[in-house]
Amino acid sequence: MKTHEEWQKQALSLTFPSQAYIDGQTVGAVSGKSFDSINPATGQLLTTVAACEQADVDVAVTAARRAFNDGAWSQCSPAERKQVLCRLADLMGNGLGYSLANVHLHHSLVRDETENGISAVDGSHATGDENN
């Protein structure tokens, strides 16, 4: 079990994403606008965040629709989707959840050149049901 000091040290080492995660990339707001995110407990600046607006939503929805239509996710079996989501949960539990770029770099979906199209990296997340 971690001590209070160890938790504080870990908290101080965290970095927070400042850009939107759209289409597998971190990007600033289309408008170029941003805003400061302040820690309410301390009043200290956590990070400066992209101030996304309707244009950013449109870009994200277009990218999401394209990703869905290409089949990499929509044609996965429920068991494959579960495996990917469990891997994401594992990454987030290991402190990587604050950077979606890390999730992308360690992405659970690995495109292969086989006829299957994708394969899922094994995760260690306990799910209770190993078949689905």
N, CA, C and O atoms as a GROMACS GRO file, in nm:
protein
  528
    1MET      N    1   0.084  -0.118   0.000
    1MET     CA    2   0.000   0.000   0.000
    1MET      C    3   0.089   0.125   0.000
    1MET      O    4   0.190   0.131   0.070
    2LYS      N    5   0.049   0.223  -0.080
    2LYS     CA    6   0.127   0.346  -0.090
    2LYS      C    7   0.100   0.438   0.029
    2LYS      O    8  -0.010   0.441   0.085
    3THR      N    9   0.202   0.512   0.064
    3THR     CA   10   0.188   0.613   0.168
    3THR      C   11   0.132   0.740   0.107
    3THR      O   12   0.126   0.755  -0.015
    4HIS      N   13   0.090   0.831   0.193
    4HIS     CA   14   0.039   0.960   0.148
    4HIS      C   15   0.145   1.032   0.065
    4HIS      O   16   0.113   1.091  -0.039
    5GLU      N   17   0.269   1.028   0.109
    5GLU     CA   18   0.377   1.095   0.038
    5GLU      C   19   0.399   1.033  -0.101
    5GLU      O   20   0.426   1.105  -0.198
    6GLU      N   21   0.387   0.900  -0.110
    6GLU     CA   22   0.403   0.833  -0.240
    6GLU      C   23   0.290   0.873  -0.336
    6GLU      O   24   0.312   0.893  -0.455
    7TRP      N   25   0.168   0.883  -0.282
    7TRP     CA   26   0.055   0.927  -0.366
    7TRP      C   27   0.076   1.070  -0.413
    7TRP      O   28   0.050   1.102  -0.528
    8GLN      N   29   0.124   1.157  -0.323
    8GLN     CA   30   0.150   1.295  -0.361
    8GLN      C   31   0.257   1.303  -0.470
    8GLN      O   32   0.243   1.380  -0.566
    9LYS      N   33   0.362   1.225  -0.456
    9LYS     CA   34   0.469   1.224  -0.555
    9LYS      C   35   0.414   1.178  -0.690
    9LYS      O   36   0.444   1.236  -0.794
   10GLN      N   37   0.332   1.073  -0.688
   10GLN     CA   38   0.273   1.024  -0.812
   10GLN      C   39   0.182   1.130  -0.873
   10GLN      O   40   0.184   1.152  -0.994
   11ALA      N   41   0.102   1.196  -0.790
   11ALA     CA   42   0.011   1.299  -0.841
   11ALA      C   43   0.089   1.413  -0.906
   11ALA      O   44   0.047   1.466  -1.009
   12LEU      N   45   0.200   1.451  -0.846
   12LEU     CA   46   0.280   1.560  -0.901
   12LEU      C   47   0.347   1.521  -1.032
   12LEU      O   48   0.384   1.608  -1.111
   13SER      N   49   0.365   1.392  -1.055
   13SER     CA   50   0.431   1.348  -1.177
   13SER      C   51   0.335   1.333  -1.295
   13SER      O   52   0.378   1.313  -1.409
   14LEU      N   53   0.204   1.342  -1.268
   14LEU     CA   54   0.106   1.324  -1.375
   14LEU      C   55   0.113   1.438  -1.476
   14LEU      O   56   0.136   1.554  -1.440
   15THR      N   57   0.094   1.403  -1.599
   15THR     CA   58   0.078   1.504  -1.703
   15THR      C   59  -0.062   1.485  -1.760
   15THR      O   60  -0.114   1.374  -1.765
   16PHE      N   61  -0.120   1.593  -1.802
   16PHE     CA   62  -0.256   1.589  -1.852
   16PHE      C   63  -0.258   1.628  -1.999
   16PHE      O   64  -0.185   1.717  -2.041
   17PRO      N   65  -0.342   1.561  -2.077
   17PRO     CA   66  -0.349   1.596  -2.219
   17PRO      C   67  -0.402   1.738  -2.236
   17PRO      O   68  -0.491   1.782  -2.162
   18SER      N   69  -0.348   1.807  -2.332
   18SER     CA   70  -0.392   1.944  -2.355
   18SER      C   71  -0.462   1.958  -2.489
   18SER      O   72  -0.516   2.064  -2.521
   19GLN      N   73  -0.462   1.852  -2.566
   19GLN     CA   74  -0.524   1.856  -2.696
   19GLN      C   75  -0.635   1.751  -2.704
   19GLN      O   76  -0.643   1.660  -2.622
   20ALA      N   77  -0.719   1.767  -2.803
   20ALA     CA   78  -0.823   1.668  -2.828
   20ALA      C   79  -0.761   1.546  -2.893
   20ALA      O   80  -0.658   1.557  -2.961
   21TYR      N   81  -0.822   1.431  -2.873
   21TYR     CA   82  -0.777   1.307  -2.936
   21TYR      C   83  -0.879   1.271  -3.043
   21TYR      O   84  -0.988   1.222  -3.013
   22ILE      N   85  -0.843   1.297  -3.167
   22ILE     CA   86  -0.935   1.277  -3.279
   22ILE      C   87  -0.863   1.200  -3.389
   22ILE      O   88  -0.753   1.238  -3.431
   23ASP      N   89  -0.924   1.094  -3.434
   23ASP     CA   90  -0.874   1.016  -3.546
   23ASP      C   91  -0.732   0.964  -3.521
   23ASP      O   92  -0.647   0.963  -3.610
   24GLY      N   93  -0.708   0.920  -3.397
   24GLY     CA   94  -0.579   0.860  -3.364
   24GLY      C   95  -0.467   0.960  -3.341
   24GLY      O   96  -0.351   0.920  -3.332
   25GLN      N   97  -0.499   1.086  -3.333
   25GLN     CA   98  -0.397   1.189  -3.314
   25GLN      C   99  -0.442   1.290  -3.210
   25GLN      O  100  -0.562   1.312  -3.190
   26THR      N  101  -0.345   1.350  -3.142
   26THR     CA  102  -0.378   1.462  -3.055
   26THR      C  103  -0.370   1.589  -3.139
   26THR      O  104  -0.271   1.612  -3.209
   27VAL      N  105  -0.474   1.669  -3.131
   27VAL     CA  106  -0.483   1.789  -3.213
   27VAL      C  107  -0.537   1.904  -3.130
   27VAL      O  108  -0.615   1.884  -3.036
   28GLY      N  109  -0.496   2.024  -3.165
   28GLY     CA  110  -0.552   2.143  -3.103
   28GLY      C  111  -0.690   2.170  -3.158
   28GLY      O  112  -0.734   2.107  -3.254
   29ALA      N  113  -0.758   2.264  -3.097
   29ALA     CA  114  -0.891   2.303  -3.145
   29ALA      C  115  -0.877   2.366  -3.284
   29ALA      O  116  -0.778   2.434  -3.312
   30VAL      N  117  -0.977   2.344  -3.369
   30VAL     CA  118  -0.976   2.402  -3.503
   30VAL      C  119  -0.959   2.553  -3.493
   30VAL      O  120  -0.889   2.613  -3.575
   31SER      N  121  -1.022   2.614  -3.395
   31SER     CA  122  -1.015   2.760  -3.378
   31SER      C  123  -0.881   2.808  -3.324
   31SER      O  124  -0.848   2.926  -3.331
   32GLY      N  125  -0.804   2.716  -3.270
   32GLY     CA  126  -0.678   2.754  -3.206
   32GLY      C  127  -0.696   2.802  -3.062
   32GLY      O  128  -0.598   2.835  -2.995
   33LYS      N  129  -0.820   2.807  -3.016
   33LYS     CA  130  -0.849   2.854  -2.880
   33LYS      C  131  -0.814   2.748  -2.777
   33LYS      O  132  -0.814   2.628  -2.806
   34SER      N  133  -0.786   2.794  -2.656
   34SER     CA  134  -0.761   2.704  -2.543
   34SER      C  135  -0.806   2.771  -2.415
   34SER      O  136  -0.838   2.891  -2.414
   35PHE      N  137  -0.810   2.693  -2.308
   35PHE     CA  138  -0.843   2.749  -2.177
   35PHE      C  139  -0.761   2.678  -2.071
   35PHE      O  140  -0.714   2.566  -2.092
   36ASP      N  141  -0.743   2.743  -1.958
   36ASP     CA  142  -0.668   2.686  -1.847
   36ASP      C  143  -0.756   2.594  -1.764
   36ASP      O  144  -0.871   2.627  -1.736
   37SER      N  145  -0.702   2.480  -1.725
   37SER     CA  146  -0.769   2.389  -1.634
   37SER      C  147  -0.700   2.401  -1.499
   37SER      O  148  -0.580   2.375  -1.487
   38ILE      N  149  -0.776   2.442  -1.399
   38ILE     CA  150  -0.721   2.473  -1.267
   38ILE      C  151  -0.759   2.365  -1.167
   38ILE      O  152  -0.874   2.320  -1.165
   39ASN      N  153  -0.665   2.324  -1.084
   39ASN     CA  154  -0.692   2.230  -0.976
   39ASN      C  155  -0.777   2.304  -0.872
   39ASN      O  156  -0.729   2.401  -0.813
   40PRO      N  157  -0.901   2.261  -0.849
   40PRO     CA  158  -0.987   2.334  -0.756
   40PRO      C  159  -0.939   2.326  -0.611
   40PRO      O  160  -0.973   2.412  -0.530
   41ALA      N  161  -0.860   2.227  -0.579
   41ALA     CA  162  -0.812   2.213  -0.441
   41ALA      C  163  -0.696   2.306  -0.411
   41ALA      O  164  -0.680   2.350  -0.297
   42THR      N  165  -0.615   2.336  -0.514
   42THR     CA  166  -0.495   2.416  -0.489
   42THR      C  167  -0.492   2.548  -0.564
   42THR      O  168  -0.414   2.637  -0.531
   43GLY      N  169  -0.577   2.559  -0.665
   43GLY     CA  170  -0.576   2.680  -0.747
   43GLY      C  171  -0.462   2.681  -0.848
   43GLY      O  172  -0.443   2.780  -0.919
   44GLN      N  173  -0.385   2.573  -0.856
   44GLN     CA  174  -0.273   2.567  -0.948
   44GLN      C  175  -0.317   2.522  -1.086
   44GLN      O  176  -0.413   2.447  -1.102
   45LEU      N  177  -0.245   2.570  -1.186
   45LEU     CA  178  -0.271   2.531  -1.324
   45LEU      C  179  -0.235   2.384  -1.344
   45LEU      O  180  -0.123   2.343  -1.314
   46LEU      N  181  -0.331   2.305  -1.394
   46LEU     CA  182  -0.303   2.166  -1.428
   46LEU      C  183  -0.248   2.158  -1.570
   46LEU      O  184  -0.146   2.095  -1.595
   47THR      N  185  -0.320   2.223  -1.663
   47THR     CA  186  -0.278   2.224  -1.803
   47THR      C  187  -0.363   2.327  -1.877
   47THR      O  188  -0.461   2.378  -1.823
   48THR      N  189  -0.324   2.354  -1.998
   48THR     CA  190  -0.405   2.435  -2.088
   48THR      C  191  -0.469   2.340  -2.187
   48THR      O  192  -0.400   2.259  -2.250
   49VAL      N  193  -0.600   2.350  -2.203
   49VAL     CA  194  -0.678   2.254  -2.280
   49VAL      C  195  -0.731   2.317  -2.408
   49VAL      O  196  -0.771   2.433  -2.409
   50ALA      N  197  -0.732   2.239  -2.515
   50ALA     CA  198  -0.792   2.284  -2.641
   50ALA      C  199  -0.940   2.313  -2.617
   50ALA      O  200  -1.012   2.229  -2.562
   51ALA      N  201  -0.985   2.431  -2.658
   51ALA     CA  202  -1.125   2.471  -2.640
   51ALA      C  203  -1.204   2.428  -2.764
   51ALA      O  204  -1.228   2.507  -2.855
   52CYS      N  205  -1.243   2.302  -2.764
   52CYS     CA  206  -1.312   2.246  -2.880
   52CYS      C  207  -1.454   2.301  -2.891
   52CYS      O  208  -1.521   2.325  -2.791
   53GLU      N  209  -1.495   2.318  -3.014
   53GLU     CA  210  -1.626   2.373  -3.045
   53GLU      C  211  -1.694   2.284  -3.150
   53GLU      O  212  -1.648   2.172  -3.175
   54GLN      N  213  -1.800   2.332  -3.210
   54GLN     CA  214  -1.878   2.255  -3.307
   54GLN      C  215  -1.791   2.202  -3.421
   54GLN      O  216  -1.808   2.087  -3.462
   55ALA      N  217  -1.699   2.281  -3.472
   55ALA     CA  218  -1.613   2.235  -3.583
   55ALA      C  219  -1.530   2.114  -3.541
   55ALA      O  220  -1.508   2.023  -3.621
   56ASP      N  221  -1.483   2.113  -3.417
   56ASP     CA  222  -1.405   1.999  -3.366
   56ASP      C  223  -1.493   1.875  -3.352
   56ASP      O  224  -1.450   1.764  -3.381
   57VAL      N  225  -1.616   1.896  -3.306
   57VAL     CA  226  -1.710   1.785  -3.294
   57VAL      C  227  -1.737   1.725  -3.431
   57VAL      O  228  -1.741   1.604  -3.447
   58ASP      N  229  -1.755   1.811  -3.531
   58ASP     CA  230  -1.780   1.763  -3.666
   58ASP      C  231  -1.663   1.678  -3.717
   58ASP      O  232  -1.685   1.572  -3.778
   59VAL      N  233  -1.541   1.722  -3.694
   59VAL     CA  234  -1.422   1.646  -3.736
   59VAL      C  235  -1.418   1.512  -3.663
   59VAL      O  236  -1.390   1.409  -3.724
   60ALA      N  237  -1.445   1.514  -3.532
   60ALA     CA  238  -1.441   1.391  -3.452
   60ALA      C  239  -1.550   1.292  -3.496
   60ALA      O  240  -1.524   1.172  -3.506
   61VAL      N  241  -1.669   1.342  -3.520
   61VAL     CA  242  -1.779   1.254  -3.561
   61VAL      C  243  -1.750   1.194  -3.699
   61VAL      O  244  -1.778   1.076  -3.722
   62THR      N  245  -1.696   1.272  -3.789
   62THR     CA  246  -1.659   1.221  -3.922
   62THR      C  247  -1.554   1.111  -3.910
   62THR      O  248  -1.564   1.008  -3.976
   63ALA      N  249  -1.454   1.133  -3.825
   63ALA     CA  250  -1.348   1.032  -3.805
   63ALA      C  251  -1.406   0.907  -3.739
   63ALA      O  252  -1.370   0.795  -3.777
   64ALA      N  253  -1.493   0.925  -3.642
   64ALA     CA  254  -1.553   0.809  -3.574
   64ALA      C  255  -1.640   0.728  -3.671
   64ALA      O  256  -1.636   0.605  -3.669
   65ARG      N  257  -1.716   0.796  -3.754
   65ARG     CA  258  -1.800   0.727  -3.852
   65ARG      C  259  -1.713   0.649  -3.950
   65ARG      O  260  -1.744   0.535  -3.983
   66ARG      N  261  -1.604   0.711  -3.995
   66ARG     CA  262  -1.513   0.644  -4.088
   66ARG      C  263  -1.452   0.520  -4.023
   66ARG      O  264  -1.443   0.414  -4.085
   67ALA      N  265  -1.410   0.533  -3.898
   67ALA     CA  266  -1.352   0.419  -3.825
   67ALA      C  267  -1.454   0.308  -3.808
   67ALA      O  268  -1.422   0.190  -3.821
   68PHE      N  269  -1.576   0.346  -3.778
   68PHE     CA  270  -1.682   0.246  -3.763
   68PHE      C  271  -1.709   0.176  -3.896
   68PHE      O  272  -1.719   0.053  -3.901
   69ASN      N  273  -1.720   0.253  -4.002
   69ASN     CA  274  -1.753   0.197  -4.132
   69ASN      C  275  -1.642   0.110  -4.190
   69ASN      O  276  -1.669   0.020  -4.269
   70ASP      N  277  -1.516   0.136  -4.153
   70ASP     CA  278  -1.407   0.055  -4.210
   70ASP      C  279  -1.403  -0.084  -4.152
   70ASP      O  280  -1.331  -0.170  -4.202
   71GLY      N  281  -1.479  -0.108  -4.045
   71GLY     CA  282  -1.496  -0.243  -3.993
   71GLY      C  283  -1.401  -0.286  -3.884
   71GLY      O  284  -1.424  -0.389  -3.821
   72ALA      N  285  -1.294  -0.210  -3.859
   72ALA     CA  286  -1.197  -0.252  -3.759
   72ALA      C  287  -1.262  -0.271  -3.623
   72ALA      O  288  -1.221  -0.359  -3.547
   73TRP      N  289  -1.362  -0.193  -3.591
   73TRP     CA  290  -1.432  -0.207  -3.463
   73TRP      C  291  -1.569  -0.271  -3.483
   73TRP      O  292  -1.605  -0.364  -3.412
   74SER      N  293  -1.644  -0.221  -3.579
   74SER     CA  294  -1.782  -0.265  -3.595
   74SER      C  295  -1.794  -0.412  -3.634
   74SER      O  296  -1.897  -0.474  -3.608
   75GLN      N  297  -1.692  -0.467  -3.696
   75GLN     CA  298  -1.698  -0.607  -3.736
   75GLN      C  299  -1.626  -0.700  -3.640
   75GLN      O  300  -1.617  -0.821  -3.664
   76CYS      N  301  -1.574  -0.645  -3.530
   76CYS     CA  302  -1.514  -0.730  -3.426
   76CYS      C  303  -1.625  -0.810  -3.357
   76CYS      O  304  -1.738  -0.764  -3.345
   77SER      N  305  -1.589  -0.926  -3.312
   77SER     CA  306  -1.685  -1.004  -3.234
   77SER      C  307  -1.697  -0.939  -3.095
   77SER      O  308  -1.609  -0.864  -3.054
   78PRO      N  309  -1.805  -0.967  -3.024
   78PRO     CA  310  -1.817  -0.916  -2.887
   78PRO      C  311  -1.697  -0.955  -2.800
   78PRO      O  312  -1.652  -0.876  -2.717
   79ALA      N  313  -1.645  -1.075  -2.818
   79ALA     CA  314  -1.529  -1.119  -2.738
   79ALA      C  315  -1.407  -1.034  -2.770
   79ALA      O  316  -1.331  -1.000  -2.679
   80GLU      N  317  -1.386  -0.998  -2.898
   80GLU     CA  318  -1.272  -0.913  -2.935
   80GLU      C  319  -1.288  -0.773  -2.877
   80GLU      O  320  -1.193  -0.715  -2.826
   81ARG      N  321  -1.410  -0.720  -2.885
   81ARG     CA  322  -1.434  -0.586  -2.828
   81ARG      C  323  -1.408  -0.586  -2.678
   81ARG      O  324  -1.347  -0.494  -2.624
   82LYS      N  325  -1.456  -0.691  -2.612
   82LYS     CA  326  -1.434  -0.702  -2.467
   82LYS      C  327  -1.286  -0.704  -2.436
   82LYS      O  328  -1.241  -0.636  -2.343
   83GLN      N  329  -1.209  -0.778  -2.512
   83GLN     CA  330  -1.066  -0.789  -2.489
   83GLN      C  331  -0.998  -0.652  -2.504
   83GLN      O  332  -0.912  -0.615  -2.424
   84VAL      N  333  -1.038  -0.578  -2.606
   84VAL     CA  334  -0.980  -0.446  -2.629
   84VAL      C  335  -1.018  -0.351  -2.516
   84VAL      O  336  -0.932  -0.279  -2.465
   85LEU      N  337  -1.145  -0.351  -2.476
   85LEU     CA  338  -1.188  -0.261  -2.369
   85LEU      C  339  -1.124  -0.297  -2.236
   85LEU      O  340  -1.093  -0.209  -2.156
   86CYS      N  341  -1.104  -0.425  -2.210
   86CYS     CA  342  -1.034  -0.467  -2.089
   86CYS      C  343  -0.890  -0.421  -2.091
   86CYS      O  344  -0.835  -0.380  -1.989
   87ARG      N  345  -0.826  -0.428  -2.208
   87ARG     CA  346  -0.688  -0.380  -2.221
   87ARG      C  347  -0.682  -0.230  -2.196
   87ARG      O  348  -0.591  -0.182  -2.128
   88LEU      N  349  -0.778  -0.156  -2.249
   88LEU     CA  350  -0.785  -0.013  -2.223
   88LEU      C  351  -0.799   0.014  -2.074
   88LEU      O  352  -0.733   0.102  -2.020
   89ALA      N  353  -0.885  -0.062  -2.007
   89ALA     CA  354  -0.903  -0.046  -1.862
   89ALA      C  355  -0.772  -0.075  -1.789
   89ALA      O  356  -0.738  -0.005  -1.693
   90ASP      N  357  -0.699  -0.177  -1.833
   90ASP     CA  358  -0.570  -0.207  -1.772
   90ASP      C  359  -0.473  -0.091  -1.789
   90ASP      O  360  -0.405  -0.052  -1.695
   91LEU      N  361  -0.468  -0.035  -1.910
   91LEU     CA  362  -0.378   0.078  -1.935
   91LEU      C  363  -0.415   0.197  -1.848
   91LEU      O  364  -0.328   0.265  -1.794
   92MET      N  365  -0.545   0.222  -1.836
   92MET     CA  366  -0.589   0.334  -1.753
   92MET      C  367  -0.557   0.309  -1.606
   92MET      O  368  -0.521   0.402  -1.534
   93GLY      N  369  -0.570   0.185  -1.563
   93GLY     CA  370  -0.539   0.149  -1.425
   93GLY      C  371  -0.391   0.161  -1.393
   93GLY      O  372  -0.353   0.176  -1.277
   94ASN      N  373  -0.308   0.155  -1.496
   94ASN     CA  374  -0.164   0.168  -1.477
   94ASN      C  375  -0.116   0.312  -1.490
   94ASN      O  376   0.004   0.337  -1.501
   95GLY      N  377  -0.209   0.407  -1.488
   95GLY     CA  378  -0.172   0.547  -1.493
   95GLY      C  379  -0.153   0.600  -1.634
   95GLY      O  380  -0.110   0.714  -1.651
   96LEU      N  381  -0.184   0.521  -1.734
   96LEU     CA  382  -0.168   0.567  -1.871
   96LEU      C  383  -0.294   0.632  -1.925
   96LEU      O  384  -0.294   0.688  -2.035
   97GLY      N  385  -0.400   0.624  -1.849
   97GLY     CA  386  -0.528   0.677  -1.896
   97GLY      C  387  -0.530   0.826  -1.914
   97GLY      O  388  -0.616   0.878  -1.985
   98TYR      N  389  -0.437   0.897  -1.852
   98TYR     CA  390  -0.435   1.042  -1.866
   98TYR      C  391  -0.380   1.086  -2.000
   98TYR      O  392  -0.394   1.202  -2.038
   99SER      N  393  -0.320   0.995  -2.072
   99SER     CA  394  -0.268   1.031  -2.203
   99SER      C  395  -0.321   0.933  -2.306
   99SER      O  396  -0.273   0.821  -2.319
  100LEU      N  397  -0.420   0.977  -2.380
  100LEU     CA  398  -0.476   0.891  -2.482
  100LEU      C  399  -0.374   0.862  -2.591
  100LEU      O  400  -0.386   0.764  -2.664
  101ALA      N  401  -0.274   0.948  -2.602
  101ALA     CA  402  -0.167   0.919  -2.697
  101ALA      C  403  -0.098   0.790  -2.657
  101ALA      O  404  -0.058   0.712  -2.744
  102ASN      N  405  -0.082   0.766  -2.527
  102ASN     CA  406  -0.022   0.641  -2.482
  102ASN      C  407  -0.111   0.524  -2.518
  102ASN      O  408  -0.062   0.418  -2.556
  103VAL      N  409  -0.242   0.542  -2.506
  103VAL     CA  410  -0.332   0.435  -2.543
  103VAL      C  411  -0.316   0.406  -2.691
  103VAL      O  412  -0.316   0.290  -2.733
  104HIS      N  413  -0.300   0.510  -2.771
  104HIS     CA  414  -0.281   0.491  -2.914
  104HIS      C  415  -0.149   0.419  -2.940
  104HIS      O  416  -0.144   0.328  -3.023
  105LEU      N  417  -0.042   0.459  -2.871
  105LEU     CA  418   0.088   0.396  -2.891
  105LEU      C  419   0.088   0.251  -2.847
  105LEU      O  420   0.154   0.167  -2.908
  106HIS      N  421   0.014   0.221  -2.741
  106HIS     CA  422   0.006   0.086  -2.688
  106HIS      C  423  -0.130   0.025  -2.723
  106HIS      O  424  -0.183  -0.057  -2.650
  107HIS      N  425  -0.182   0.067  -2.836
  107HIS     CA  426  -0.319   0.034  -2.873
  107HIS      C  427  -0.342  -0.116  -2.873
  107HIS      O  428  -0.257  -0.194  -2.915
  108SER      N  429  -0.456  -0.152  -2.825
  108SER     CA  430  -0.491  -0.293  -2.818
  108SER      C  431  -0.525  -0.353  -2.953
  108SER      O  432  -0.515  -0.475  -2.972
  109LEU      N  433  -0.565  -0.271  -3.046
  109LEU     CA  434  -0.593  -0.323  -3.180
  109LEU      C  435  -0.467  -0.309  -3.263
  109LEU      O  436  -0.418  -0.198  -3.286
  110VAL      N  437  -0.418  -0.420  -3.308
  110VAL     CA  438  -0.298  -0.419  -3.390
  110VAL      C  439  -0.336  -0.471  -3.528
  110VAL      O  440  -0.376  -0.586  -3.543
  111ARG      N  441  -0.324  -0.386  -3.626
  111ARG     CA  442  -0.357  -0.430  -3.761
  111ARG      C  443  -0.252  -0.530  -3.807
  111ARG      O  444  -0.132  -0.508  -3.792
  112ASP      N  445  -0.300  -0.635  -3.862
  112ASP     CA  446  -0.207  -0.729  -3.921
  112ASP      C  447  -0.240  -0.747  -4.068
  112ASP      O  448  -0.341  -0.697  -4.116
  113GLU      N  449  -0.156  -0.814  -4.136
  113GLU     CA  450  -0.174  -0.830  -4.279
  113GLU      C  451  -0.246  -0.961  -4.313
  113GLU      O  452  -0.248  -1.003  -4.429
  114THR      N  453  -0.305  -1.024  -4.212
  114THR     CA  454  -0.376  -1.148  -4.238
  114THR      C  455  -0.518  -1.118  -4.282
  114THR      O  456  -0.560  -1.003  -4.283
  115GLU      N  457  -0.589  -1.220  -4.317
  115GLU     CA  458  -0.728  -1.202  -4.359
  115GLU      C  459  -0.818  -1.162  -4.244
  115GLU      O  460  -0.931  -1.118  -4.268
  116ASN      N  461  -0.772  -1.177  -4.118
  116ASN     CA  462  -0.853  -1.137  -4.004
  116ASN      C  463  -0.862  -0.986  -3.992
  116ASN      O  464  -0.958  -0.934  -3.935
  117GLY      N  465  -0.765  -0.914  -4.045
  117GLY     CA  466  -0.769  -0.768  -4.042
  117GLY      C  467  -0.714  -0.708  -3.916
  117GLY      O  468  -0.638  -0.612  -3.922
  118ILE      N  469  -0.750  -0.760  -3.800
  118ILE     CA  470  -0.700  -0.708  -3.673
  118ILE      C  471  -0.677  -0.822  -3.577
  118ILE      O  472  -0.730  -0.932  -3.594
  119SER      N  473  -0.598  -0.796  -3.479
  119SER     CA  474  -0.585  -0.890  -3.368
  119SER      C  475  -0.580  -0.808  -3.241
  119SER      O  476  -0.539  -0.692  -3.244
  120ALA      N  477  -0.619  -0.865  -3.131
  120ALA     CA  478  -0.621  -0.794  -3.003
  120ALA      C  479  -0.507  -0.843  -2.916
  120ALA      O  480  -0.482  -0.963  -2.905
  121VAL      N  481  -0.436  -0.747  -2.855
  121VAL     CA  482  -0.328  -0.780  -2.764
  121VAL      C  483  -0.390  -0.831  -2.635
  121VAL      O  484  -0.488  -0.772  -2.586
  122ASP      N  485  -0.336  -0.937  -2.579
  122ASP     CA  486  -0.391  -0.992  -2.456
  122ASP      C  487  -0.382  -0.892  -2.343
  122ASP      O  488  -0.280  -0.825  -2.326
  123GLY      N  489  -0.489  -0.879  -2.264
  123GLY     CA  490  -0.490  -0.796  -2.145
  123GLY      C  491  -0.506  -0.885  -2.023
  123GLY      O  492  -0.548  -1.000  -2.035
  124SER      N  493  -0.473  -0.833  -1.908
  124SER     CA  494  -0.481  -0.914  -1.787
  124SER      C  495  -0.601  -0.875  -1.701
  124SER      O  496  -0.608  -0.914  -1.585
  125HIS      N  497  -0.694  -0.800  -1.757
  125HIS     CA  498  -0.809  -0.752  -1.681
  125HIS      C  499  -0.900  -0.868  -1.642
  125HIS      O  500  -0.937  -0.949  -1.727
  126ALA      N  501  -0.934  -0.876  -1.516
  126ALA     CA  502  -1.023  -0.982  -1.470
  126ALA      C  503  -1.164  -0.947  -1.510
  126ALA      O  504  -1.214  -0.839  -1.479
  127THR      N  505  -1.230  -1.039  -1.581
  127THR     CA  506  -1.362  -1.010  -1.632
  127THR      C  507  -1.470  -1.102  -1.581
  127THR      O  508  -1.588  -1.070  -1.590
  128GLY      N  509  -1.432  -1.217  -1.527
  128GLY     CA  510  -1.531  -1.310  -1.477
  128GLY      C  511  -1.585  -1.404  -1.583
  128GLY      O  512  -1.627  -1.515  -1.551
  129ASP      N  513  -1.584  -1.361  -1.709
  129ASP     CA  514  -1.635  -1.446  -1.816
  129ASP      C  515  -1.529  -1.447  -1.926
  129ASP      O  516  -1.515  -1.349  -1.999
  130GLU      N  517  -1.458  -1.552  -1.939
  130GLU     CA  518  -1.346  -1.557  -2.032
  130GLU      C  519  -1.386  -1.588  -2.174
  130GLU      O  520  -1.301  -1.583  -2.264
  131ASN      N  521  -1.513  -1.621  -2.199
  131ASN     CA  522  -1.554  -1.661  -2.332
  131ASN      C  523  -1.614  -1.549  -2.414
  131ASN      O  524  -1.624  -1.563  -2.536
  132ASN      N  525  -1.656  -1.438  -2.354
  132ASN     CA  526  -1.720  -1.330  -2.428
  132ASN      C  527  -1.652  -1.199  -2.405
  132ASN      O  528  -1.693  -1.098  -2.461
   0.00000   0.00000   0.00000
